[in-house]
Amino acid sequence: MEAEENAEKEMVVNADKKRKGGAQDGIQTTVPARVNEGKSLVLLQVNCRSIYNKALEFWNLVDTYNADIIIGTESWLREEIGNTEIFRAVLTTFRRDRHARGGGVFICVKNKIACSELWVDDEFEMIAVEVKSSDPKWTWEIVGIYRAPNEDIRLIERVAARTGVLGNSTKRTIIEGDLNLPKVDWKGIADSTNVTQAFINRLMWDNGYTEVVGKPTRGDSLLDVYLVRPESALISYGTVQEVSDHCGVFLHVEWAEKRFCDSGEKLVPAYHKTNVLRL
């Protein structure tokens, strides 16, 4: 604990020295449109537990997987630490720092991809960015989240409200982050009386998300998730070497929507909406 506090103090002192030396940091919220010539998008999620202290490991991982978008949780950054002191100029970086010790989340996007900040939550550590392909009709909403182990479960309700379809069934969203919910069933449990599971059921079933990692990312627990909508955009996913005590997780999705021939009407049962008292 003392070592972590000393490292954090050193980070702030070094940042102050850089500023006095003339280092400047401009915070960007929108990047001019540029063509992303790829037909797919690669995302990499990393739990950092202080990116300042693990910069070498972090950038080695980023270079290995050449991700278009990087989501970092537990960044441990503060307002005094500018983007130019941590992040590369070839990336556009969006941050939601905790403004206190620990926590924090960031999203980095390659400069060749048009992107803009959609929202930053004032109460919870969540941030959303829109990324656009060369065809303006294909966009992704990218949401980065860090939820501390004992944090209010209302965070799940908030993210559902912010990313819900609201009649727009074509909205394409990826929610990723360390949610610290090892005991929930991301496929949903219809008859669960657990409050946390009820929030997860509503988030997943009512908004069309699919959790795709499906394996432990720390010890025996799945903590670092990808919730994808629509699932049909998924190409591949997997866990990679760790920077902290969590595995990194990569995700590969299509820019454009896959189209299939409709072989007939498909019925999807909504078991969670069943009136069990009338059965």
Summary of the structure (lengths in Angstrom):
residues: 279
radius of gyration: 19.5
end to end distance: 55.5
largest distance: 72.8
contacts: 819
relative contact order: 0.15
helix: 23%
strand: 29%
